[in-house]
Amino acid sequence: MADEVGEGGIFTKQALRSALPQFEQVDRRMRDLRSHGWRIDTNREDAQLSSSELRLVYVGPRPGDPSFKSKPNIRVTSKERIEAISAADFRCSQCGVQLGERDESEAGFAQLRVIRTGAGLIVACGLCANGAPGQAQADFDLLRAYLSRLSTDELSEFRARVRAGDMLTPLESAMALAARVPREIAVKHADEALDELLGQDPTSAEARARR
């Protein structure tokens, strides 16, 4: 599927069954792939799809790869679910939407799920849940890479702030996101936000002169 459909490609279960007649229980096998980080969207997550279509958004580890290992079906208990959602401040760990907030899901409001991964429990809304395990693993890998560059004092400060729930300030969050986009785009958005706060037309002569 990864080679024939490719990331971003659209397919149907019937076409998949026809292409892979040797495999039975296609639905169960797709659930298996999702549990390993693959993201396969239906029309509930992607309004451009018909009811019979699916989109392969993200390809995770492939069956046969060393990183693709059978995982025990360990159910998340009610106690674990409540504790995980509470610790996440009742928000999706991927997009930040709050429990009950209006969203684009079929229900019309955010519902949170707790997913067990190899690195622990993660909280995700219905729209993010399919790709959450793969994204979480990527985030964990990136976090380890950042931590490896910190000094002993910085690591101590990091541990203390995380334990205390003292996470990023709005400015620090914005700086972290700015590092992931082209610099000129970050500056452009900052200029627009400043103009909006000052009540200026971003196309005015005064705004252009200030830049």
MDTraj code that builds the backbone (N, CA, C; nanometers):
import mdtraj as md
import numpy as np

residues = "MET ALA ASP GLU VAL GLY GLU GLY GLY ILE PHE THR LYS GLN ALA LEU ARG SER ALA LEU PRO GLN PHE GLU GLN VAL ASP ARG ARG MET ARG ASP LEU ARG SER HIS GLY TRP ARG ILE ASP THR ASN ARG GLU ASP ALA GLN LEU SER SER SER GLU LEU ARG LEU VAL TYR VAL GLY PRO ARG PRO GLY ASP PRO SER PHE LYS SER LYS PRO ASN ILE ARG VAL THR SER LYS GLU ARG ILE GLU ALA ILE SER ALA ALA ASP PHE ARG CYS SER GLN CYS GLY VAL GLN LEU GLY GLU ARG ASP GLU SER GLU ALA GLY PHE ALA GLN LEU ARG VAL ILE ARG THR GLY ALA GLY LEU ILE VAL ALA CYS GLY LEU CYS ALA ASN GLY ALA PRO GLY GLN ALA GLN ALA ASP PHE ASP LEU LEU ARG ALA TYR LEU SER ARG LEU SER THR ASP GLU LEU SER GLU PHE ARG ALA ARG VAL ARG ALA GLY ASP MET LEU THR PRO LEU GLU SER ALA MET ALA LEU ALA ALA ARG VAL PRO ARG GLU ILE ALA VAL LYS HIS ALA ASP GLU ALA LEU ASP GLU LEU LEU GLY GLN ASP PRO THR SER ALA GLU ALA ARG ALA ARG ARG".split()
xyz = np.array([
    [0.0820, -0.1200, 0.0000],
    [0.0000, 0.0000, 0.0000],
    [0.0863, 0.1264, 0.0000],
    [0.1937, 0.1230, 0.0758],
    [0.2821, 0.2398, 0.0827],
    [0.3391, 0.2719, -0.0543],
    [0.3753, 0.1695, -0.1325],
    [0.4362, 0.1910, -0.2644],
    [0.3315, 0.2215, -0.3710],
    [0.2191, 0.1492, -0.3679],
    [0.1181, 0.1648, -0.4716],
    [0.0348, 0.2907, -0.4537],
    [-0.0036, 0.3200, -0.3294],
    [-0.0884, 0.4366, -0.3018],
    [-0.0021, 0.5600, -0.2764],
    [0.0962, 0.5453, -0.1840],
    [0.1857, 0.6560, -0.1502],
    [0.1195, 0.7567, -0.0578],
    [0.2014, 0.8302, 0.0165],
    [0.1475, 0.9305, 0.1089],
    [0.0703, 1.0370, 0.0309],
    [-0.0511, 1.0658, 0.0783],
    [-0.1376, 1.1624, 0.0108],
    [-0.2315, 1.0977, -0.0892],
    [-0.2080, 0.9690, -0.1206],
    [-0.2902, 0.8988, -0.2188],
    [-0.4246, 0.8553, -0.1630],
    [-0.5228, 0.8421, -0.2529],
    [-0.6586, 0.8016, -0.2158],
    [-0.6840, 0.6595, -0.2670],
    [-0.7505, 0.5774, -0.1865],
    [-0.7825, 0.4408, -0.2252],
    [-0.9136, 0.3996, -0.1601],
    [-0.9643, 0.2835, -0.2002],
    [-1.0842, 0.2278, -0.1382],
    [-1.0503, 0.0897, -0.0825],
    [-1.1289, 0.0456, 0.0131],
    [-1.1059, -0.0871, 0.0707],
    [-1.1240, -0.1951, -0.0359],
    [-1.2219, -0.1739, -0.1241],
    [-1.2469, -0.2727, -0.2281],
    [-1.1270, -0.2858, -0.3213],
    [-1.0673, -0.1703, -0.3573],
    [-0.9489, -0.1736, -0.4435],
    [-0.8329, -0.2412, -0.3717],
    [-0.8235, -0.2188, -0.2412],
    [-0.7163, -0.2794, -0.1628],
    [-0.7343, -0.4306, -0.1564],
    [-0.8580, -0.4752, -0.1372],
    [-0.8863, -0.6190, -0.1342],
    [-0.8539, -0.6843, -0.2678],
    [-0.8857, -0.6122, -0.3769],
    [-0.8584, -0.6667, -0.5107],
    [-0.7088, -0.6746, -0.5378],
    [-0.6347, -0.5733, -0.4898],
    [-0.4906, -0.5692, -0.5137],
    [-0.4154, -0.6680, -0.4251],
    [-0.4732, -0.7005, -0.3077],
    [-0.4073, -0.7907, -0.2131],
    [-0.5013, -0.9041, -0.1744],
    [-0.5370, -0.9897, -0.2704],
    [-0.6335, -1.0966, -0.2404],
    [-0.5813, -1.1993, -0.1398],
    [-0.4488, -1.2030, -0.1208],
    [-0.3912, -1.3000, -0.0282],
    [-0.4116, -1.2605, 0.1179],
    [-0.4482, -1.1336, 0.1404],
    [-0.4670, -1.0865, 0.2778],
    [-0.6155, -1.0806, 0.3123],
    [-0.6491, -1.1335, 0.4269],
    [-0.7864, -1.1290, 0.4754],
    [-0.7986, -1.0214, 0.5835],
    [-0.9230, -0.9874, 0.6164],
    [-0.9514, -0.8916, 0.7230],
    [-0.8742, -0.7604, 0.7042],
    [-0.9035, -0.6939, 0.5929],
    [-0.8361, -0.5678, 0.5600],
    [-0.8558, -0.4634, 0.6690],
    [-0.9781, -0.4550, 0.7252],
    [-1.0052, -0.3560, 0.8300],
    [-0.9132, -0.3763, 0.9497],
    [-0.8982, -0.5025, 0.9916],
    [-0.8123, -0.5307, 1.1077],
    [-0.6676, -0.4974, 1.0772],
    [-0.6243, -0.5255, 0.9548],
    [-0.4857, -0.4973, 0.9187],
    [-0.4600, -0.3462, 0.9138],
    [-0.5598, -0.2682, 0.8716],
    [-0.5422, -0.1224, 0.8712],
    [-0.5393, -0.0693, 1.0140],
    [-0.6185, -0.1285, 1.1027],
    [-0.6132, -0.0880, 1.2435],
    [-0.4759, -0.1183, 1.3009],
    [-0.4191, -0.2306, 1.2587],
    [-0.2839, -0.2684, 1.3008],
    [-0.1829, -0.1627, 1.2578],
    [-0.1934, -0.1197, 1.1324],
    [-0.1009, -0.0190, 1.0809],
    [-0.1163, 0.1129, 1.1560],
    [-0.2404, 0.1509, 1.1846],
    [-0.2651, 0.2745, 1.2590],
    [-0.2017, 0.2689, 1.3969],
    [-0.2066, 0.1527, 1.4598],
    [-0.1484, 0.1409, 1.5935],
    [0.0032, 0.1531, 1.5904],
    [0.0627, 0.1384, 1.4705],
    [0.2074, 0.1532, 1.4555],
    [0.2446, 0.2895, 1.3970],
    [0.1486, 0.3830, 1.3978],
    [0.1812, 0.5194, 1.3556],
    [0.1368, 0.5590, 1.2166],
    [0.0813, 0.4630, 1.1382],
    [0.0309, 0.4999, 1.0068],
    [-0.0933, 0.5872, 1.0254],
    [-0.1108, 0.6869, 0.9383],
    [-0.2327, 0.7675, 0.9421],
    [-0.3123, 0.7429, 0.8154],
    [-0.4322, 0.6892, 0.8326],
    [-0.5224, 0.6605, 0.7220],
    [-0.6537, 0.7308, 0.7523],
    [-0.6850, 0.8358, 0.6780],
    [-0.8039, 0.9168, 0.7041],
    [-0.9255, 0.8652, 0.6292],
    [-1.0421, 0.8788, 0.6914],
    [-1.1699, 0.8529, 0.6266],
    [-1.2364, 0.9877, 0.5990],
    [-1.3597, 0.9846, 0.5500],
    [-1.4288, 1.1119, 0.5231],
    [-1.4667, 1.1850, 0.6518],
    [-1.4524, 1.1188, 0.7663],
    [-1.4760, 1.1879, 0.8932],
    [-1.3638, 1.2855, 0.9241],
    [-1.2412, 1.2502, 0.8842],
    [-1.1270, 1.3392, 0.9062],
    [-1.0991, 1.4288, 0.7858],
    [-1.1381, 1.3838, 0.6666],
    [-1.1098, 1.4576, 0.5426],
    [-1.2393, 1.4735, 0.4648],
    [-1.2966, 1.5925, 0.4677],
    [-1.4268, 1.6161, 0.4046],
    [-1.4222, 1.6016, 0.2524],
    [-1.3024, 1.5998, 0.1930],
    [-1.2916, 1.5878, 0.0475],
    [-1.3111, 1.4437, 0.0011],
    [-1.3091, 1.3500, 0.0939],
    [-1.3245, 1.2087, 0.0589],
    [-1.4711, 1.1685, 0.0560],
    [-1.5053, 1.0724, -0.0306],
    [-1.6398, 1.0161, -0.0295],
    [-1.6461, 0.9114, 0.0809],
    [-1.7648, 0.8583, 0.1047],
    [-1.7817, 0.7619, 0.2143],
    [-1.7046, 0.6327, 0.1915],
    [-1.6689, 0.6025, 0.0669],
    [-1.5977, 0.4774, 0.0378],
    [-1.4464, 0.4969, 0.0221],
    [-1.4011, 0.6232, 0.0261],
    [-1.2600, 0.6524, 0.0017],
    [-1.1818, 0.6716, 0.1310],
    [-1.0527, 0.6423, 0.1252],
    [-0.9603, 0.6670, 0.2350],
    [-0.8360, 0.7332, 0.1784],
    [-0.7665, 0.8088, 0.2629],
    [-0.6431, 0.8734, 0.2193],
    [-0.5284, 0.8271, 0.3082],
    [-0.4195, 0.7838, 0.2441],
    [-0.2991, 0.7457, 0.3173],
    [-0.2191, 0.8723, 0.3430],
    [-0.2263, 0.9240, 0.4658],
    [-0.1629, 1.0510, 0.5002],
    [-0.0176, 1.0323, 0.5402],
    [0.0087, 0.9294, 0.6203],
    [0.1451, 0.9102, 0.6723],
    [0.1769, 0.7616, 0.6770],
    [0.2944, 0.7240, 0.6265],
    [0.3402, 0.5849, 0.6283],
    [0.4350, 0.5641, 0.7456],
    [0.3983, 0.4757, 0.8355],
    [0.4835, 0.4439, 0.9502],
    [0.5735, 0.3249, 0.9193],
    [0.6248, 0.2578, 1.0233],
    [0.7073, 0.1394, 1.0019],
    [0.6310, 0.0333, 0.9228],
    [0.7007, -0.0351, 0.8328],
    [0.6347, -0.1347, 0.7486],
    [0.6481, -0.2741, 0.8095],
    [0.5467, -0.3593, 0.7901],
    [0.5579, -0.4973, 0.8381],
    [0.6841, -0.5621, 0.7813],
    [0.7600, -0.6255, 0.8663],
    [0.8863, -0.6856, 0.8239],
    [1.0057, -0.6019, 0.8637],
    [0.9851, -0.4702, 0.8848],
    [1.0931, -0.3844, 0.9328],
    [1.1205, -0.4149, 1.0799],
    [1.2467, -0.4002, 1.1255],
    [1.2785, -0.4244, 1.2665],
    [1.1966, -0.3387, 1.3616],
    [1.1602, -0.2153, 1.3166],
    [1.0854, -0.1249, 1.4047],
    [0.9376, -0.1600, 1.4128],
    [0.8930, -0.2526, 1.3254],
    [0.7524, -0.2940, 1.3261],
    [0.7415, -0.4237, 1.4055],
    [0.6987, -0.4105, 1.5281],
    [0.6883, -0.5267, 1.6158],
    [0.5449, -0.5405, 1.6636],
    [0.5031, -0.6649, 1.6789],
    [0.3686, -0.6882, 1.7304],
    [0.3570, -0.6295, 1.8694],
    [0.2468, -0.5575, 1.8908],
    [0.2258, -0.4943, 2.0201],
    [0.1131, -0.5635, 2.0941],
    [0.1298, -0.5876, 2.2218],
    [0.0214, -0.6474, 2.2976],
    [-0.0971, -0.5516, 2.3042],
    [-0.2175, -0.6050, 2.2988],
    [-0.3370, -0.5230, 2.3049],
    [-0.3675, -0.4884, 2.4504],
    [-0.2998, -0.3862, 2.5000],
    [-0.3166, -0.3453, 2.6390],
    [-0.4183, -0.2325, 2.6444],
    [-0.5332, -0.2614, 2.6995],
    [-0.6414, -0.1640, 2.7039],
    [-0.6115, -0.0543, 2.8052],
    [-0.6449, 0.0695, 2.7682],
    [-0.6292, 0.1825, 2.8598],
    [-0.7449, 0.1784, 2.9586],
    [-0.7154, 0.1748, 3.0869],
    [-0.8201, 0.1676, 3.1886],
    [-0.8871, 0.3040, 3.2063],
    [-1.0044, 0.3038, 3.2675],
    [-1.0769, 0.4291, 3.2920],
    [-0.9939, 0.5224, 3.3795],
    [-0.9265, 0.4657, 3.4801],
    [-0.8439, 0.5475, 3.5690],
    [-0.7299, 0.6124, 3.4921],
    [-0.6632, 0.5343, 3.4055],
    [-0.5530, 0.5884, 3.3256],
    [-0.6032, 0.6977, 3.2313],
    [-0.7203, 0.6754, 3.1741],
    [-0.7760, 0.7727, 3.0799],
    [-0.8028, 0.9056, 3.1505],
    [-0.8681, 0.8993, 3.2665],
    [-0.9000, 1.0216, 3.3416],
    [-0.7724, 1.0944, 3.3816],
    [-0.6737, 1.0195, 3.4313],
    [-0.5485, 1.0809, 3.4751],
    [-0.4736, 1.1437, 3.3581],
    [-0.4705, 1.0743, 3.2426],
    [-0.3981, 1.1252, 3.1261],
    [-0.4631, 1.2521, 3.0715],
    [-0.5951, 1.2534, 3.0602],
    [-0.6659, 1.3704, 3.0078],
    [-0.6517, 1.4883, 3.1030],
    [-0.6585, 1.4603, 3.2336],
    [-0.6412, 1.5667, 3.3332],
    [-0.5004, 1.6253, 3.3254],
    [-0.3996, 1.5370, 3.3118],
    [-0.2602, 1.5830, 3.3040],
    [-0.2357, 1.6651, 3.1781],
    [-0.3138, 1.6380, 3.0714],
    [-0.3002, 1.7124, 2.9454],
    [-0.3839, 1.8400, 2.9461],
    [-0.4404, 1.8734, 3.0642],
    [-0.5225, 1.9941, 3.0784],
    [-0.6451, 1.9886, 2.9869],
    [-0.6968, 1.8650, 2.9647],
    [-0.8179, 1.8427, 2.8857],
    [-0.8033, 1.8940, 2.7431],
    [-0.6804, 1.8812, 2.6883],
    [-0.6528, 1.9256, 2.5520],
    [-0.5864, 1.8146, 2.4710],
    [-0.6060, 1.8193, 2.3402],
    [-0.5382, 1.7272, 2.2491],
    [-0.3893, 1.7609, 2.2476],
    [-0.3052, 1.6608, 2.2610],
    [-0.1607, 1.6848, 2.2643],
    [-0.1060, 1.7201, 2.1263],
    [-0.1862, 1.7000, 2.0210],
    [-0.1387, 1.7257, 1.8857],
    [-0.1777, 1.8651, 1.8359],
    [-0.3065, 1.9011, 1.8483],
    [-0.3525, 2.0298, 1.7941],
    [-0.3918, 2.1294, 1.9016],
    [-0.4058, 2.0835, 2.0262],
    [-0.4365, 2.1747, 2.1367],
    [-0.5839, 2.2032, 2.1590],
    [-0.6725, 2.1430, 2.0774],
    [-0.8151, 2.1675, 2.0952],
    [-0.8589, 2.1147, 2.2321],
    [-0.9508, 2.1855, 2.2975],
    [-0.9952, 2.1478, 2.4319],
    [-1.1178, 2.0568, 2.4236],
    [-1.1309, 1.9687, 2.5203],
    [-1.2440, 1.8775, 2.5277],
    [-1.3752, 1.9562, 2.5206],
    [-1.4631, 1.9173, 2.4266],
    [-1.5919, 1.9826, 2.4118],
    [-1.5912, 2.1052, 2.3220],
    [-1.4729, 2.1501, 2.2818],
    [-1.4632, 2.2677, 2.1938],
    [-1.5121, 2.2319, 2.0538],
    [-1.5734, 2.3276, 1.9848],
    [-1.6233, 2.3013, 1.8494],
    [-1.5070, 2.2695, 1.7554],
    [-1.5264, 2.1674, 1.6713],
    [-1.4236, 2.1327, 1.5729],
    [-1.4909, 2.0813, 1.4467],
    [-1.4114, 2.0280, 1.3533],
    [-1.4627, 1.9846, 1.2236],
    [-1.4987, 1.8363, 1.2209],
    [-1.5021, 1.7723, 1.3353],
    [-1.5345, 1.6297, 1.3397],
    [-1.6829, 1.6078, 1.3121],
    [-1.7198, 1.4835, 1.2901],
    [-1.8596, 1.4508, 1.2624],
    [-1.9499, 1.4905, 1.3783],
    [-1.9005, 1.4762, 1.5010],
    [-1.9788, 1.5122, 1.6189],
    [-1.9949, 1.6633, 1.6319],
    [-1.9007, 1.7392, 1.5761],
    [-1.9077, 1.8845, 1.5834],
    [-1.8363, 1.9430, 1.7038],
    [-1.7854, 1.8587, 1.7893],
    [-1.7101, 1.9055, 1.9059],
    [-1.6006, 1.8042, 1.9378],
    [-1.4958, 1.8518, 2.0046],
    [-1.3783, 1.7678, 2.0296],
    [-1.4065, 1.6610, 2.1347],
    [-1.3717, 1.5379, 2.1010],
    [-1.3760, 1.4264, 2.1945],
    [-1.2342, 1.3721, 2.2064],
    [-1.1870, 1.3497, 2.3252],
    [-1.0489, 1.3086, 2.3470],
    [-1.0362, 1.1588, 2.3666],
    [-0.9320, 1.1039, 2.3056],
    [-0.8987, 0.9623, 2.3221],
    [-0.7611, 0.9516, 2.3859],
    [-0.7416, 0.8452, 2.4591],
    [-0.6103, 0.8179, 2.5185],
    [-0.5546, 0.6940, 2.4503],
    [-0.4347, 0.7084, 2.3935],
    [-0.3729, 0.6020, 2.3146],
    [-0.2454, 0.5569, 2.3825],
    [-0.2310, 0.4256, 2.3975],
    [-0.1088, 0.3719, 2.4560],
    [-0.0051, 0.3509, 2.3466],
    [0.1134, 0.4067, 2.3654],
    [0.2240, 0.3880, 2.2707],
    [0.3420, 0.3268, 2.3462],
    [0.4469, 0.2958, 2.2725],
    [0.5645, 0.2393, 2.3367],
    [0.6296, 0.3350, 2.4346],
    [0.6031, 0.4647, 2.4171],
    [0.6638, 0.5658, 2.5043],
    [0.5688, 0.6114, 2.6152],
    [0.4461, 0.5579, 2.6178],
    [0.3512, 0.5964, 2.7222],
    [0.2170, 0.6346, 2.6646],
    [0.1341, 0.7011, 2.7440],
    [0.0000, 0.7396, 2.7025],
    [0.0016, 0.8790, 2.6393],
    [-0.0719, 0.8946, 2.5308],
    [-0.0870, 1.0260, 2.4699],
    [-0.2359, 1.0550, 2.4535],
    [-0.2711, 1.1831, 2.4582],
    [-0.4102, 1.2262, 2.4471],
    [-0.4289, 1.2916, 2.3108],
    [-0.5308, 1.2492, 2.2377],
    [-0.5545, 1.3048, 2.1043],
    [-0.7034, 1.3156, 2.0776],
    [-0.7423, 1.4184, 2.0026],
    [-0.8823, 1.4324, 1.9624],
    [-0.9093, 1.3355, 1.8475],
    [-1.0358, 1.3232, 1.8104],
    [-1.0716, 1.2294, 1.7047],
    [-1.0068, 1.2608, 1.5720],
    [-0.9865, 1.3906, 1.5422],
    [-0.9266, 1.4287, 1.4149],
    [-0.7777, 1.3975, 1.4085],
    [-0.7114, 1.3956, 1.5226],
    [-0.5660, 1.3733, 1.5261],
    [-0.5288, 1.2297, 1.5622],
    [-0.6246, 1.1529, 1.6111],
    [-0.5931, 1.0239, 1.6721],
    [-0.5205, 0.9266, 1.5798],
    [-0.5574, 0.9246, 1.4505],
    [-0.4961, 0.8270, 1.3605],
    [-0.3461, 0.8453, 1.3469],
    [-0.3023, 0.9708, 1.3380],
    [-0.1589, 0.9954, 1.3202],
    [-0.0852, 1.0220, 1.4494],
    [-0.1566, 1.0187, 1.5628],
    [-0.0959, 1.0563, 1.6904],
    [0.0234, 0.9695, 1.7306],
    [0.0146, 0.8352, 1.7216],
    [0.1313, 0.7563, 1.7638],
    [0.2574, 0.7880, 1.6861],
    [0.2447, 0.8024, 1.5531],
    [0.3621, 0.8341, 1.4723],
    [0.4163, 0.9718, 1.5020],
    [0.3247, 1.0704, 1.5189],
    [0.3680, 1.2058, 1.5500],
    [0.4319, 1.2108, 1.6878],
    [0.3740, 1.1363, 1.7825],
    [0.4289, 1.1356, 1.9184],
    [0.5711, 1.0800, 1.9181],
    [0.5942, 0.9730, 1.8408],
    [0.7278, 0.9153, 1.8353],
    [0.8261, 1.0128, 1.7742],
    [0.7813, 1.0857, 1.6701],
    [0.8681, 1.1872, 1.6086],
    [0.9004, 1.2977, 1.7083],
    [0.7994, 1.3359, 1.7885],
    [0.8215, 1.4394, 1.8901],
    [0.9188, 1.3911, 1.9970],
    [0.9059, 1.2634, 2.0382],
    [0.9967, 1.2086, 2.1390],
    [1.1401, 1.2074, 2.0875],
    [1.1563, 1.1688, 1.9610],
    [1.2908, 1.1650, 1.9018],
    [1.3503, 1.3055, 1.8948],
    [1.2660, 1.4042, 1.8572],
    [1.3129, 1.5420, 1.8483],
    [1.3494, 1.5952, 1.9870],
    [1.2678, 1.5593, 2.0881],
    [1.2965, 1.6030, 2.2249],
    [1.4308, 1.5482, 2.2720],
    [1.4558, 1.4205, 2.2456],
    [1.5846, 1.3614, 2.2852],
    [1.7007, 1.4332, 2.2175],
    [1.6810, 1.4699, 2.0898],
    [1.7867, 1.5398, 2.0172],
    [1.8143, 1.6764, 2.0804],
    [1.7086, 1.7467, 2.1186],
    [1.7269, 1.8781, 2.1832],
    [1.7927, 1.8624, 2.3201],
    [1.7488, 1.7645, 2.3982],
    [1.8028, 1.7461, 2.5330],
    [1.9518, 1.7117, 2.5294],
    [1.9927, 1.6416, 2.4255],
    [2.1343, 1.6028, 2.4158],
    [2.2249, 1.7238, 2.3970],
    [2.1668, 1.8389, 2.3605],
    [2.2462, 1.9598, 2.3375],
    [2.2479, 2.0526, 2.4592],
    [2.1759, 2.0141, 2.5669],
    [2.1690, 2.0997, 2.6851],
    [2.2827, 2.0703, 2.7831],
    [2.3196, 2.1720, 2.8585],
    [2.4211, 2.1552, 2.9630],
    [2.3567, 2.0925, 3.0858],
    [2.4383, 2.0567, 3.1843],
    [2.3868, 1.9981, 3.3082],
    [2.2895, 2.0932, 3.3774],
    [2.3257, 2.2214, 3.3844],
    [2.2395, 2.3206, 3.4486],
    [2.1078, 2.3364, 3.3724],
    [2.1164, 2.3374, 3.2400],
    [1.9957, 2.3525, 3.1588],
    [1.9042, 2.2313, 3.1725],
    [1.9640, 2.1126, 3.1811],
    [1.8840, 1.9919, 3.1998],
    [1.8132, 1.9934, 3.3355],
    [1.8827, 2.0424, 3.4380],
    [1.8224, 2.0521, 3.5716],
    [1.7049, 2.1492, 3.5700],
    [1.7234, 2.2628, 3.5020],
    [1.6156, 2.3609, 3.4923],
    [1.4972, 2.3029, 3.4139],
    [1.5285, 2.2290, 3.3062],
    [1.4240, 2.1661, 3.2249],
    [1.3410, 2.0706, 3.3103],
    [1.4080, 1.9830, 3.3858],
    [1.3377, 1.8851, 3.4697],
    [1.2500, 1.9550, 3.5730],
    [1.3034, 2.0596, 3.6345],
    [1.2290, 2.1310, 3.7386],
    [1.1041, 2.1974, 3.6805],
    [1.1189, 2.2593, 3.5631],
    [1.0046, 2.3286, 3.5026],
    [0.8976, 2.2306, 3.4562],
    [0.9390, 2.1178, 3.4006],
    [0.8413, 2.0185, 3.3543],
    [0.7670, 1.9580, 3.4729],
    [0.8404, 1.9235, 3.5788],
    [0.7772, 1.8663, 3.6982],
    [0.6777, 1.9637, 3.7602],
    [0.7085, 2.0928, 3.7544],
    [0.6218, 2.1939, 3.8146],
    [0.5078, 2.2348, 3.7205],
    [0.5095, 2.1815, 3.5986],
    [0.4075, 2.2201, 3.5018],
    [0.4307, 2.3575, 3.4450],
    [0.5523, 2.4082, 3.4622],
    [0.5878, 2.5412, 3.4139],
    [0.6422, 2.5270, 3.2718],
    [0.5510, 2.5211, 3.1762],
    [0.5929, 2.4965, 3.0388],
    [0.6266, 2.6277, 2.9689],
    [0.6255, 2.6296, 2.8373],
    [0.6688, 2.7472, 2.7615],
    [0.5768, 2.8667, 2.7830],
    [0.6373, 2.9841, 2.7924],
    [0.5599, 3.1077, 2.7890],
    [0.5116, 3.1270, 2.6455],
    [0.4108, 3.2130, 2.6226],
    [0.3662, 3.2375, 2.4844],
    [0.4804, 3.2800, 2.3917],
    [0.5733, 3.3636, 2.4439],
    [0.6859, 3.4071, 2.3614],
    [0.7756, 3.2887, 2.3262],
    [0.8048, 3.2033, 2.4258],
    [0.8904, 3.0872, 2.4002],
    [0.8238, 2.9909, 2.3023],
    [0.6919, 2.9748, 2.3136],
    [0.6196, 2.8882, 2.2206],
    [0.6283, 2.9428, 2.0787],
    [0.6113, 3.0755, 2.0666],
    [0.6194, 3.1379, 1.9350],
    [0.7595, 3.1238, 1.8760],
    [0.8630, 3.1396, 1.9596],
    [1.0008, 3.1252, 1.9120],
    [1.0276, 2.9818, 1.8660],
    [0.9732, 2.8847, 1.9388],
    [0.9927, 2.7438, 1.9021],
    [0.9288, 2.7146, 1.7667],
    [0.8097, 2.7693, 1.7435],
    [0.7430, 2.7491, 1.6150],
    [0.8138, 2.8256, 1.5037],
    [0.8651, 2.9455, 1.5355],
    [0.9348, 3.0264, 1.4349],
    [1.0581, 2.9543, 1.3816],
    [1.1192, 2.8719, 1.4665],
    [1.2387, 2.7985, 1.4245],
    [1.2068, 2.6915, 1.3208],
    [1.0764, 2.6615, 1.3033],
    [1.0369, 2.5535, 1.2122],
    [0.9829, 2.6055, 1.0799],
    [0.9808, 2.7392, 1.0613],
    [0.9336, 2.7971, 0.9357],
    [1.0396, 2.8929, 0.8829],
    [1.0335, 2.9285, 0.7525],
    [1.1309, 3.0245, 0.6990],
    [1.1267, 3.1556, 0.7778],
    [1.2445, 3.2158, 0.7976],
    [1.2535, 3.3359, 0.8809],
    [1.1658, 3.4491, 0.8283],
    [1.1626, 3.4671, 0.6949],
    [1.0847, 3.5776, 0.6389],
    [0.9345, 3.5587, 0.6655],
    [0.8896, 3.4335, 0.6703],
    [0.7480, 3.4065, 0.6995],
    [0.7178, 3.4428, 0.8446],
    [0.8078, 3.4062, 0.9366],
    [0.7877, 3.4375, 1.0785],
    [0.7831, 3.5887, 1.0992],
    [0.8740, 3.6613, 1.0332],
    [0.8767, 3.8079, 1.0462],
    [0.7495, 3.8692, 0.9882],
    [0.7043, 3.8173, 0.8742],
    [0.5823, 3.8687, 0.8097],
    [0.4629, 3.8539, 0.9039],
    [0.4473, 3.7369, 0.9662],
    [0.3353, 3.7148, 1.0573],
    [0.3475, 3.8039, 1.1812],
    [0.4698, 3.8253, 1.2284],
    [0.4894, 3.9128, 1.3449],
    [0.4494, 4.0561, 1.3104],
    [0.4858, 4.1020, 1.1903],
    [0.4488, 4.2367, 1.1461],
    [0.2969, 4.2511, 1.1387],
    [0.2305, 4.1490, 1.0833],
    [0.0850, 4.1540, 1.0696],
    [0.0175, 4.1566, 1.2060],
    [0.0696, 4.0756, 1.3006],
    [0.0118, 4.0725, 1.4350],
    [0.0307, 4.2072, 1.5048],
    [0.1485, 4.2680, 1.4865],
    [0.1759, 4.3976, 1.5484],
    [0.0865, 4.5061, 1.4894],
    [0.0690, 4.5042, 1.3577],
    [-0.0191, 4.6005, 1.2926],
    [-0.1622, 4.5870, 1.3434],
    [-0.2056, 4.4626, 1.3628],
    [-0.3416, 4.4387, 1.4111],
    [-0.3583, 4.4928, 1.5528],
    [-0.2569, 4.4712, 1.6373],
    [-0.2632, 4.5210, 1.7743],
    [-0.2660, 4.6736, 1.7776],
    [-0.1913, 4.7371, 1.6862],
    [-0.1830, 4.8831, 1.6828],
    [-0.2980, 4.9455, 1.6039],
    [-0.3807, 4.8585, 1.5436],
    [-0.4936, 4.9093, 1.4673],
    [-0.4534, 4.9722, 1.3368],
    [-0.3391, 4.9292, 1.2827],
    [-0.2899, 4.9872, 1.1583],
    [-0.3267, 4.9000, 1.0396],
    [-0.3451, 4.9650, 0.9251],
    [-0.3590, 4.8943, 0.7993],
    [-0.2186, 4.8522, 0.7571],
    [-0.1915, 4.7203, 0.7423],
    [-0.0558, 4.6767, 0.7075],
    [-0.0050, 4.7312, 0.5749],
    [-0.0974, 4.7865, 0.4922],
    [-0.0529, 4.8422, 0.3637],
    [-0.0329, 4.9933, 0.3718],
    [-0.0555, 5.0531, 0.4905],
    [-0.0424, 5.1978, 0.5036],
    [0.1037, 5.2404, 0.4917],
    [0.1228, 5.3670, 0.4579],
    [0.2583, 5.4201, 0.4421],
    [0.3344, 5.4142, 0.5739],
    [0.2634, 5.4424, 0.6854],
    [0.3292, 5.4428, 0.8164],
    [0.3792, 5.3031, 0.8520],
    [0.2946, 5.2012, 0.8237],
    [0.3343, 5.0642, 0.8553],
    [0.4521, 5.0212, 0.7697],
    [0.4474, 5.0602, 0.6393],
    [0.5578, 5.0218, 0.5507],
    [0.6867, 5.0904, 0.5941],
    [0.6772, 5.2180, 0.6380],
    [0.7961, 5.2929, 0.6793],
    [0.8579, 5.2318, 0.8031],
    [0.7715, 5.1829, 0.8952],
    [0.8245, 5.1249, 1.0203],
    [0.9046, 4.9985, 0.9909],
    [0.8711, 4.9323, 0.8847],
    [0.9433, 4.8096, 0.8512],
    [1.0721, 4.8398, 0.7795],
])
top = md.Topology()
chain = top.add_chain()
for i, resn in enumerate(residues, 1):
    res = top.add_residue(resn, chain, resSeq=i)
    for name in ("N", "CA", "C"):
        top.add_atom(name, md.element.get_by_symbol(name[0]), res)
traj = md.Trajectory(xyz[None], top)
